[in-house]
Amino acid sequence: MAPTVAPYGSWSTPLSPETIVKGANSITEAFVDDVNGQIFHIESRPSEKGRNVVVDSLSLKDVVGKDVNVRSSVHEYGGGHVTAHDGFVYYSNFADGRVYRVKSDGSGEPQALTPETKVHRFADFRVHPINPDLLVSVLEDHTNPRPSDVTNTLVIINASNQTVTPLKSGADFYASPAFSPDGQKLTYQQWFHPDMPWEAAEIVVADLNVSDTISISTEKTIAGKKLEVSVGWPRWLPNNRILFESDETGFQNPYVADLISGSKTPLYKTPVKEDFTPMSWVLGRSRKAILNGGTHALYSSLKDGRATLRLIEIGVEPSSEPLDQPFSIIQTLHHIPSTPSDVVFVASTPTKSSSIYRATIDLKSRKVEYKDLKDIPPKFSLDYVSVPQPYTLRSDDNPLHVVVYMPANPEFIGPENEKPPAIFHAHGGPTAIMEQGLEWQRQYFTSSGFVWIDVNYGGSAGYGRAYTGKLEGKWGVVDIEDCILAAKLLSSPTGPHSLVDPKRMFIRGGSAGGYTVLGAASLPAEEDLEVFAGGASLYGISDLVALADETHKFESRYGEKLIGGMAAVRGEVDIIPICKERSPVNNAERIRIPLLLLQGEIDRVVPKEQSQAILDTLKSRGGDAELVVYEGEGHGFRQEANVKDALERELGFYKRILKL
């Protein structure tokens, strides 16, 4: 049957918010018992108030009880909330912040390993290889809740008596602790304000005193430099060597540190222009696995916004060619210890949602066999799936990266002379990236007849340190300029990529992306204030001064470089006047386009007052704005009813403006 001709944006679609969200359990990470090789994954379940559940990946049985939410709030973004060792799963429970241990077959009652307290948060814990009652962990202490008074330390958890003993303090942040195989040494990452871990960090190695607890006897920084070089994700290799990543060449590439000789050697003599590590917004998400007793390493790196798999023989110049693989996103790589070179990871493709894969790698031939451990059929026909089309706009020496998803619906086509409306999406962070895996929420809009464009503006991750550095001192300038420029270039009737209707373009984004939305409506030159017909801000920032006072410790000095650059770090620039100048709430009288504001009630990253402030200012002068605050939601929406409502409201908002 021939498709119906209908205006873009008006198409009916089977991808309704209700069907998208119903039973939409997403797989957020996979992990492996580091002794027996048992495979697990974490499911996020919107129908169960967004709780995270540990699932045995083979039997598909829940390992934790129905009242457990496996989640940490260290750094507010969490991560590092689970590990498995020798038949036990160790996890952080979100409700009380305590660490628990439970048998990996789900039998028996969970055992609390840390004392009862509402002010301690634990993450990134590792079990000692000799004494399994001892764990090293990051502790974030909120006894004094002001961000400047919150402390982050490394501690030892003693499961036998529920005690927590200090191990290391002094840095502002710690991550990725790892015991040596004999348990006599520890390596970890640390960093200091005003750096974020992808800007600058250090790797430290400590000698340990091990008895019924653990203490540090000596320690040494082996890589990284404050304000200049970022290093991270240290892991042990045989013969007192450590595998880690450093961006000293401009991209995060792998290195080996030899603790005996003191040498530090890049695994690629010629640096690879790919980032081999993710930005550390979330703890515990390493994209590497050490194989075959330490002779090889497998990495998932990012090239042009898509995942690659790279197999490296340690000490041998690696092949310049990545492994064959079908995925666009690969994360949380883990070696299966009962095999020489099998790994498990979470991955997605442009036409398949995230699933758990087991890869069997022949180290000699470099051939790989992939097995989907869940193999769930797609919720909808692939005829409704729009595949990503990456574009690099502007010249090679000043690129702007976008990913375009054109309308896709087998039941409809647009009128012959009509260009479709477009939604330009500004990601959060702002030091982040929109990757190219299948997301049904994105497809909801494209199957309704909209073009969706992910704008990886200057400052985004995944394209090297120089591209990320474009936002230094320019947040609220470069991100907004790039979104506006992308809209102009992709809608110009005379340009090489004339894809969308210039009069029917919208901008949307969450968190820092929400700030870009509000900024695009209030901060640019007069002639650019109505490039977009409307904006949807999800938990977006409206007041940079208030954000600095209200936000949490992890990001409390993030804006210093983003707003004032290194001059602000050196004390040469006062960023407060710049913050006021770049705050949408202080420029709200310039807003001419309708705004939709969606906000979580208990958001501690961008508090609800940020959305309320812009609403009050707009309403006081008769502006077109709507605010919806979702009860029980934090930074991002997890509960089924709220996700459904947010999708419906957003599409309805665009259709109202387009009079569809």
ABEGO torsion letter per residue (X at the ends): XBBBBBBBGABBBABBAAAAABGBBBBABBBBBAAAGBBBBBBBBAAAGGBBBBBBAAAGBBABBAABBBBBABGGAEEGABBBBGGBBBBBBAAAGBBBBBBAAGBEBBBBABBBBAABBBBGBBBBAABAABBBBBBBBAABABAAABBBBBBBBBAAAGBBBBABBGBABBBGBBBBAAGABBBBBBBBOABBAAABBBBBBBBBBBBABBBBABBBBABEBBGABBBBGBBBBBGGBBBBBBAAAGBBBBBBBBAAAGBBBBABABBBBBBABBBBABBGBBABBBBGGGABBBBBBBBGGBBBBBBBBBGBBBBABBBBBABABBBGBBBBAABAABBBBBBBBAABBBBBBBBBBBAAAGBBBBBBAAGBBBABBAAABBBBBBBBBEBAABBBBBBBBBBBBAABBBBAABBBBBBBBBBBOABBBBBABBBAAAAAAAAAGBBBBBBBBBGBBGAEAAAAAAABGABGAAAAAAAAAAAAAAABAABABBABBAABBBBBEBEAAAAAAAAAAAABBAAAAAABABBBBBGBBABAAAAAAABBAAAAAAAAAAAAEAAAAAGABBAAAAAAAABAAAAAAABABBBBBBBBAABAABBAAAAAAAAAAAAAAGBBBBBBBBBGBBBEBABAAAAAAAAAAAAAAAAAAAGX
